[in-house]
Amino acid sequence: MTKLLAVVGARPNFVKMAPLLDALEGDADVRLLHTGQHYDRALSDGLIERLGMRQPDANLGVGSGTHAEQTAQVMVGVEKDLEEHSADAVLVAGDVNSTMAAALAAVKMHVPVAHVESGLRSRDWRMPEEVNRVVTDRVADVLLCTSEDAVTNLAGEGIPLPQGAPGREAEDAPPHVALVGNTMIDSLVRILDGVDREAVVAGQGLEDVDFALVTLHRPSLVDDPERFRPVIGILGALAVEMPVVFPAHPRTTARLEAAGVEIPEGIRLLEPMDYADFIALEAEARLVITDSGGVQEETSVLGVPCLTYRDSTERPITVELGTNRLVGVDPDALDDAIAEEIAASTHSSPPEIPLWDGKAGPRAAQAVLEHLGR
Ligand code: UD1
């Protein structure tokens, strides 16, 4: 049977990988390796359970550190794991440090790499995730794309390389670009089926009221108090009109405390939330404000207005076909966008983004197995 190593490390990895692992069940023998990049229960073990994933076979325990430290430790751990447990291919997902590190370790051991969520580009080279995406795609053999724009990005970078190109032996299979759709939406669809949205909303005391849901965690924003403070002020003003629910990444909470930022009344700063609870609130929110990548996608499928507090997005499809609006990192623009959104009529009907249909996992599995000739 085909032997695969799936490497996961951070919250979004689990959500993107779970549907592919499900679809491979019975067709491949998959070893699951957790790098330990995320270790808090809500970001890691709790999420694994919630997604119905099996427990990882091993955990590298790399934890937090600088980018180089994390990357290096994951590379060493993945290399060792591959030495001890041979694999026909390595599966990685998304754009976190664990993704790139695992891909680099694998390619140097001549093990093909399959990348879930390939081809996304923000064109902002200061984002660590952009570096991770470009490097991972450059070395990946199976490039599993969520949307047509990703395929176009890869073609623009000269991928797939023609067979027999220098560095790629003629007998090697050429890189395989496959438009399979969005596995993160598979997870969303499955979790929404099983969650009592009303009960979650009621649990927060939010029944029958409009509320806003906020997630902000990018280092470029939260590590700079001069940038972050005005945003908290704007959220405070919004909280006068409607409750603002803000489940915060540990990084965000730590930075707010360190900078002594006072949280205005009406903003509910919470611990990172259970995935099902978060999705339920996201589905019921009047408005979502975020700097996350995945949240832009989820709100688009749910038909919930999303304001993205960033200067660029690697997910332009969510602006073209979804409900996402790129505000820019500008407090005044955020203030205006919130006012416009509140004045506008409520939820539009959910748009349809091609192949974001809850069935991307099986398509991704098929592409991986086909590439390996199975
Ligand atoms: C990582 C990803 C980011 C993704 C995010 C999702 C990279 C470069 N970044 O960012 O793309 O959007 O995950 O959640 O890989 N911490 C904890 N508990 C944990 C993990 C982290 O408290 O379980 C704290 C630590 O103080 C740590 C900080 O959060 O220093 C940052 O963690 P790190 O793994 O470096 O990156 P994220 O910010 O989580």
Boltz pocket constraint, residues with backbone or C-beta under 6 A from the ligand:
constraints:
  - pocket:
      binder: B
      contacts: [[A, 10], [A, 11], [A, 12], [A, 37], [A, 38], [A, 39], [A, 40], [A, 43], [A, 63], [A, 64], [A, 65], [A, 95], [A, 96], [A, 97], [A, 98], [A, 128], [A, 129], [A, 217], [A, 249], [A, 250], [A, 251], [A, 254]]
      max_distance: 6.0
